[in-house]
Amino acid sequence: MSTIEIKNLHAEVEGEGIQILKGVNLTLNTSETHAIMGPNGSGKSTLSSVIMGHPAYEVTEGEILLDGENILEMDPEERAVAGLFLAFQYPLAIPGVNVGSFLKTALNAHHPDGKYPASEFIKEMRENMAFLEMDSKFANRGLNEGFSGGEKKRMEILQMLMLQPTFAIMDETDSGLDIDALRIVSKGVNKLVESDADFGLLIITHYERILTYIKPDRLHIMMDGKIAISGGPELVKKLEEKGYDWVNEEAAAGV
């Protein structure tokens, strides 16, 4: 079992002194799926960026431990090789870099010998693309170039299935997806969740609907830069019924 521990994490916008994370504490083990919800501006996406080492943010206090090792001094690519993966809310297009070359380069970087076997790569890419209902011609297209929103999100999940990280963070991957695209994206994520006990998932979302497809073991509600309340899946229904007004009251009362 692997564990990622976030301890008393404080972070601000680099060079601006604007504090966004104000003492986040969270532990996620492999074989677990956790979700984070919260209103706009609560720090959810900032947390995902800080975990992956985005240079726009400066950690001013706290630790992020991966199996006991503080990863804050690692570059983003080192964190990726160590087993972390981030699915973006707004995936960027990279003209001139085709999908197949991009995936093969990423897998090479993760392989102990620096070269992932080509025959295995082609077989796995085709199988995963078919599973995600993607046309095989996408392998020869520029990464996310001219892709629809749903196609970009499927491409994020294709990367996840190919790389098979230890921990994946989905930063509002469901944002902007219609019901068919959400179903396909969720199918891809659940394939990894259900087939690999050495995998942990953190879903950051505004919407309850993705949590009807990908069932969380724990739900954390983030308010004003920290985790206000944590609980089981039953919190999803409570949020749906009551919104967020009750969260600060219960957090203050220690509920």
Secondary structure, DSSP 8 states (H G I E B T S, - for coil): --EEEEEEEEEEETTTTEEEEEEEEEEEETT-EEEEE--TTSSHHHHHHHHHT-TTEEEEEEEEEETTEE-TTS-HHHHHHTTEEEE-SS---EEEEEHHHHHHHHHHHHSTTS---HHHHHHHHHHHHHHTT--GGGGGSEETTT--HHHHHHHHHHHHHHH--SEEEEESTTTT--HHHHHHHHHHHHHHHHH-TT-EEEEE-S-SGGGGTS--SEEEEEETTEEEEEE-THHHHHHHHHTTHHHHHHHHHT-
